[in-house]
Amino acid sequence: MTSATRNSDSDPDRESFLEELYQGRFRWDLIRDFPEQSRQDEEVGSAFIKEMADLLDERVDPDAVDQDKSLPEGFIEEMADRGYFKLQLDSGLGGHGLSHYNTFRVVEAAARWCVPVAMSIAIENTLGSGAFLPFVPEGPLHKLLRQHVLNNGLSASADTEPSGAANQSRTTTAAAIPGADAYRITGEKVFAGHAPVAGLVGVTATVGDGTDAQIREFFLRTDSPGVTTGQWHEYMGLKGFPNGHLRLDHVVVPASQMLVEPDTEHQVRMTATSSALVKRGRLHLIAAPSLAAARLCVQWIREFTRRRSIDGRSLGHFQEIRHQVAESLADTFAIETVSQWCLIPEDQGGRINLRFEQNAAKCITSELGWALVDRTMSLMGAEGYETAESKARRGAPAVPVERLMRDVRNFRISGGVNFQIDNWIAQRYILSYYYPEPDATERDGSHPADPGTGTAALNDRNLEHLTTVAAEVREFGRTCSGLARSHPARSDLLEKERTLILLTRLARELLTMSLVLARASAMTERGDDGGQDPADVYCTSARHRLTDLRRRLSDVSPPAVAGLSDAWLAGPDS
């Protein structure tokens, strides 16, 4: 068995930097020519963002949205009529034909003004009817989706169930109706973006039972008999974003409205099409607003440090403040870098597999974004924890740090709680290269460990970081091999969830360090040295985190976790 067939994201025709990293191979040659958005594409996106910014300034008061817990009346429909929910579709469908990265930029710009607006734009463009349309062959389902898109209809995608998103199976069932070319769907979905306002919804359901059971995607109208919608979930943040519950009570759906997909040899939690859309979609749903938050925070930090002083000494002259400012700028650079790498090559037709990186980007960007907001809250002190409304009453700058914190905390949960995604990545991807044991060709690799690193246009500190990353990647492969050898039964290692989570976090750090160094190098080769310092600051902090992760992995005498936890959970309520 070759590495190309070991998991669902591998592609025998396209190489992946992160897939190679998982196997302990550092492929600098795959990332050293870090992509840059073309000037023409950038101008197209900037023009659209300017138009949208003018509309948001005129129609949306973000403070009122947060307080009233709703977007302005009719605004979602207005966005639909303007084609904001089909940004990448062609003009024949009323779309704007934007690239992946320009769509990301639109969502990020909207999030800097009002995160709930950005979430509405992102959910429709990534998981709505228009997103599925290119994957559906000609026929009744394609016609249904196309007409809904032409009518500027709102749509939703419903997968998560009350029992929890971590479950491999789906309790929502689709039973074939004897004598009819139709299914009867019964179940309940939660946390479905745009479910309260959608006219058409995609629903995952289990078809068949036992070993023949398959998860399939059905599309049904929300005005169908047996469909109950309208109940909103009220989140801690994202006030005004329509997200809610969907109940299906023996809903009859024509068989032609099921998306027929080939079965896969690899176990997956959702259909292949949904999985691909979700992985890329998280860049828009999570990475884009995380970058928006980061950019807002570094702006607020600069304004705050310029106007504040302690005992007559400017705040920006203190060493610790300088550290926090620099780390905030470096983390922002890293979020932007990961996002660019995951999207721009697809726009430019690059022959590289980005599925692994797109899957990892959710945790990378959401954790960096959250850390930056938390750092901003602490740095700004009295102007952080206080609400914007309270600040305004006493005449302080009404910077909404508190609201942003509530919004951004969602991104470490939405699309899967981060620690569980780390666990899944290790189980389904990283371990797939070590069970069964790789053959000699896979283990040794057909590429040198760090080809071409001498050509990197990096300063001395960053060259040293690059050498360290290459060595750490090789060590990562040896660590994984050692774990597999010491756990001949894969099921035994699967039980060690903390170990698997630490492995994935190690890989994430190595990926992000590699990408920021590649981008800094490419920028310098284009005549811009502005990436060198952010890369150095980011990699310096990341190397400390790597040391801690390795120390935790090598801890052979963990604390009495099981005993303490089990005793407490089994004990009497106090």
N, C-alpha and C positions, 0 to 999 in steps of 0.2 A: 504493500500500500504506500503510495506517495503522499507527500504533504499536501498535494493539491486536492486530495479527496478526504482529508481528515476532519473537516468541519464545513458548515454550511456557507461560510464567508470566503473560503479559499477559492481562487479562480486559477485554473491551470494555464490560462493564457495571459494573465497579468500578475506581475510581482507586486508585493506589498512590503513597505518598509517595516511596519509593525509586525506583520506575520514573520518576517525574517528575525526581528528582535525577539519575538517569543521563542525562537529556536536558538537564541544565543549568537546570532550573526548580525554584526553592525554594518549596514549597507549605506554608507555615506554617499555612494554613487547614485542612489535612488532619490536623495533629497537635496544634494548640494546645489542643484539648479533650481532653487526655491522659486515658485511661480509668482508672478506679479500680474495684477489685473491690467488689461490693456487700456490705454488712454481712451480709446473710443468707447469701450464698454463702461468705463468709469464715468464718462461724461453723460452717457445715457442714464445711468443710475442716479447721478447727482441731479439731473434735471427733474427726474421723477420725485426724488426726495424733496426738492425745493417746492414742487407743487403740493405734495402731501403736507409738508410743514406749514405752508400757508393755510391749508384747510384745517389742520389741527389747531393752529393758533386762533382761527376764527370760530371754530365750532366746539372745541373741547377744553373745559376747565378741569385740569387734573385734580385739583383740590376738591372741586364739587363732585367729581366722579367718585373719589374715595369716600367722601362724606355721605353722598346719596346712595352709594353702592349700585350705581347704574350709569351707563353711558347716556349721552343726550338722546332724547326721543327721536327715533328715525335715523340715528347715525349709522347703525350697522347696515341698514338697508341702503343708505347713501353710499357707504363704502362698497357695497355689492354692486350698485349701479355704476360706480366709477371704475369697476374692474379691479379693485384692490384685492379681491379674493381669487383672482386668476392671473396673478402677476406674470407667470411663466407660460401661460397659454397664448396661442397666436391670436392675431386681430380678428380672424374669422369667428372666433368664439368670444369675442369681446375682451380678449386679454391684451397684455402689454409686451409679451415676448421677452421678459427680462431673464437674465442669466441667473444661475444659482447664487452667485456671490452678490449680485445686485439685489436679489430678493432678500438675502441676509441683511444687506445694508439698509433696505427699506424697513425691515422689522426692527433693526437696531435703532434707527433714527426715530421710529414711532415710540419705542420703549423709553427713549430719553425724554419724551414728552409725557407719555401716559402708558404704563405697562399694560393695562387691560386692553387698550386699543391694539397694541402690538401683538398680544396673544390672540386676538380675533383674526388679525391678518395672518399670523403664523399658522393657526390651526386649520384655516380653510385652504391655504396654499400648500400645506404639507400632507394633510390627511382628509381633505374634503373631496367631493365628487370629482373636481377638476384634476386633483393629484392622481386619482385612480384611473382616470380616463385613458391615458396613454398605454396602460397595461391591459386594457380590456379589448379583446378582439371584436371585430364587427359582428353585430347581432343585436338581440333585444336589450341586453344589459348595456351595451355601448350606446345604443340609441337613448335609453332611459337617462344615463349619466349625461350624455351630450345635451339633451333637451333641458335638463335641470340646470346645466351650466349656462346654456344660451339664455335661459329665463332669469339668470342672476339669482338662482335659488340658494338658500343657505343649507349647509350640510354638516354632518357630524360623523365621527367614527367612534364606535362604542366597543370596547374590549374588556376593560376591568370590571370585575364582579365583586359583590359585597364580601365574598369569602377571601378576597385578596388577589392582587396581581401576580404574586409569586407562584401560584398554583400552575402546574403544567397543563392541566385539563381545563375545560370550560363547562360549567354546569348548565349554561344556556344550551338547549338542545334544539335541533332541527330534525323533526321526524317526517319521513316521507309519507304522504297521504296515499293510501291504496286507491288505485284507479284514477289518480289525478297527477298531473305533472306539476306537483307543488309540494311544499314543505309546510309543516306547522311548527312555528318557533315559540318556545316558552323559556323565559328566564328574566334576569334582572341585570342591568348594567349601571355602574356609577362612575363619577368623575369623567364624564364624556363632554369634551369641549364643544360648545354650540348646540348641545342636545336640546336645551330649552327653546331654541329659536329655529331649529333646523326643519326643513321640509323633507329631506331625504337623509337617511342614516345608514352607514355601513355597520353591520353587527357580526361579530364572530360567534359561531355556534358549533357544537359538536354534532357531527353527522355519523350515524351508526353507533355501535357499541363494541366493547371488548377489543380484540386486536384489530378490528376493522374500523375503529373510531378514527375520524379525521376532523380537524378544525377547519372550517370553511368560512368564507366571508359572504354575507348576504346583504343586499341593498333593498331597503323597504321604505315606503312613504310613512311619515309619522302620523298621517291622518288615517292610516289603515285601522280597521277594527281590531281592538285588543292592544293597541299601543298607547301607553300613558307617558306623557312627557310634561314638562312645565315646571317641575320642582327644581329649584336652584340649590346648589351647594354654596354655602357662605364660607369662604376661606378666610384665614387670618389676614391675607393680603389679596391682591388682584381684585379688589372690589369693582364690580361692574362687568367683569368678564363672564359671559353666559356659560356656565358649566353645571351639569346636573345629572339627574337620575333618569333612567329609562326602564320602564317595565313592559314586558312582552307577554301577553296572556293568550296563547294559542293563536298567534298571528299567522295567517295564511299568506305565503309568499310563493309566487311562481318559481319553478325550478330555473327558469331562464334568468332570474335575478341573483343567482349564485355565481360567484366568480370561480370558474373552474381553473384550478392550477395543478400542475403535475406534482405527484407525491415526491417527497424528498427522503433520501436515505439517512439524513441527520435529523435528530429530534429537535423540534423547535416549538416555542410557546405560541406562536401565531402563524398565520399564513405567510408564505414566502414574500408575496407582494407587500403585505402590511409591514413585515419585518424590515424590508428594504426602505420603505417610505418612512418608517419610524426612525431608523438609524440616521438617515439624512435629515429628517424632519426635526430631530432634536437640536440640530445646529441652529435652526430658525426659532424653535420654541424655547430653547434653553441657553444656547451659547450667545445668540444675538442679544437678548435682554441682559445676560450676564455681562457682556461687553459694554452695553449701554450703561449699566450700573457702575461699572469700573470707570468709564469715562466721566460720568457725572461726579463720582467720588474724587477723582484726582483734581477735577476742576474746583470742587468745594474745598478740598484740602488746601489748594493754592490760595484761594480767596481767604480762607480762615487764617492760615499762617501769616499772610501778608498784613492782616489787620490786627493780629493779636501780639502781645508782648508780655513778658514776665519780669517784673522789677526793672522795666525800661529796656530789657533786652529782647529783640525781635524773636518770635517763636521759631522762625526758620533757621536761626543760628545755633540752636541746640542740637547736639550730636544725635540724640535718639530721634528727634523729629526728622532730621535728615535721613536717617535710616528708614523710617516709616514712609516718608515721601518717595524715596528711591525704590523701596520694595513695592509700593503701590504702582508706580510707573512701570516697573519690570513685570508685575503680574498682569497689568493691562496689555502690555506688549505680548505676553505669552498667550492670553486669551485670543487676541487678534491673530496671532501667528497660527495657532491650532485651527482656528476657523478658516483662515485663508487656505491652509494646506488641504483641508477636508473638502473644499468647494471649488476653488479656482481651477485645479487640474481637470475636473469634470467639464467645466465650461470650455476649456481649451483643447479638449479631446486627448488628454494625456493617457498614455498606455500604462496606467498604474492602478492597482486595486486599492481603493480608499475605504472599503467597508469596515476594516478593523479600526482604523483611526476614527471614522465617524461614530463607531460604537463607543470608543473610549472617550470621545470629546465631551460627552454629557457630564461625566464626573470631573474631568479636568477643568472645564470652564465654570461649572456651577460652584465647585469648591474654591477656585480662585476668586470668583466674583463674590461669594459669601465672605471669604476671609477679608477681602478688600472693604466691603461695606462694614463689617465688624470693626476693622481697624479704623475706618473713618469715624464710626460712632465713638470709639474711645478717644481718638485724637482730638475730635472736636469738642469733647467734654460736654459742657453745659449747653452747647448748641447742637448736640447730637441726639441724646436720649429724649430731649423735650420735643413735643410735637410742633409742627410748623405753625399751627394755629396759635399755640401758646407763645411761640417766639414772636409772632407778629403782634400780639397784644402788648408785649413789653418793648417793642421797637427793635428787636434783634432781627437779623436777616432770616427770613422764613424758609430756610433750606429743609426740604422734607426727608431728612435722613431716616427718621423713624418709619415713614411710609415705605421708603425704598427697602429698608431692612425686612419689613413684613412681606413685601413682594418677592424679594430675591430669595428668601428662605425656602420658598416653594420649589425652586429649581433643583434643590438637592433631593426632592421627593418626587416631583412630577416625572413621569416616564420611568419610574422605578427608583426606589430608595438607593442612594449611592452605594452603601456597603453591600447591598444585595446584588447590584449590577457588577460590582467588583468580584463577588463570589461567582456569579454566572459566567463572567468572562474567563475566569480561571478554569472553571469546570468544563466549559464547552469549547474553549479555544486553546488556552495555554496547554492544558493537559493533553489535548488531542495530539500534540506533537511528541509526547513521551509515552503514550499508551496506544497501541503496542510500542515497544522500544523501537526507535528509529533505526532504519538500516544504515549501513556504513556511509552511503552517499548523503543521506539526510543529516546524519550526525556530524559528519565532517564538513559538509557544505561544499558547494562548487565555487564559492567566492571567497576571497581573502577576508580576514576579519574586519579590516578597516580600509577598504580600497580608496585611494585618492585623497585621504585626509590631508596630505601635505599640500594639496592645492587649495585648501580653505583660505579665504581672505579674512583672517581673524587676527586680532591683536594677541600678544603673548599670553595674557590671562585666559582668553577664550580658546586659544590653541591648547592650553593646558586642560581646560574643561573638556574639550573635544577628545583629547587622549584619555581622560578619565572615563568619559561616557563609553568610548569604544571598549575599554577594559571592563567596565561594569556590565555591559551587555553580554560579553563573553562569560563573565561570572554568573550572570542571570541564567544562562543556559546550563552551566555546570550545577547551579543550585537546583534547577528543575530536574535535571537528570538524577542528581543525588536523591531528591525526594522520591522520584519514581522508583529508583532501585531499592530504597529502604521501605517502600510500600508496594510490593509486587501486585497486590490486589488494589486496583484503582478505587474500589469502593471504600477502602480504608482511608485513603487520602482525601476522598470527597467528604468524609466526616470531619476533617480538620479544616473547618470553614475559616477560622482566623488565619491559618497559614495561607490558604488560597487568596484571601482578601489582601494579605500583605504582599503576596506575589504580584497581584494585579496592580497594586499601588506602586510597587517598584517599577513595573513596566511603564506605568503612566508617567512617572518622574523621568525615566530614561527617554521616553518618547518626546516629552515636552522639551527637555533639555536639548535633544538632538535637533528638533525643529527650530527652536529659537536661535541656535548656533548656525543652522543652515540659512535661515532668513537673514541673520546679521551678516553672514559672509556674502550672500547674494546682493544685499543692499550695498555693501562696500564695493563689490565689483561693478555696480551700476553708478558709483560715484557718491554714495551716501553712507557715511560712517555712523549714522544715528542709531543703528541697531546694536553697536558694540557694547555700550554701557548697559542698556537694559538686559542684554544677554548675559553679561558678566554678573550683574546683580542677581538675576534670576537663578543662574546656575550655581552661584555661591550658596544661596539659601537652599536650593534643591539638593546640593551635595550633603548638607547637614541632615536633611530629611532622609536621604538615602542611607546615611550612616545609622540613623535611628531605626529605619525599616530593617536593615540587615541585622542589627543587634536583636530586634524582636524576633526575627525569623530563626536566629540561632539559639534562642533561649530554650534550653532543653528541660528546664524545671519551671514550668509555668505555675502561677499561683493556684490556690485551691478554688478555681472558678466553679467547677461542677458541684463540689460539696456545698459551697456557700449559696449558689443559685438554687440548687435543688432543695436545700433545707428551707430556704425562705419561701419558695413557691409552694412547697407542700405543707408549710406550717399554717397555724390558725390565723384568721384575720385578727388584726389588733385594733 
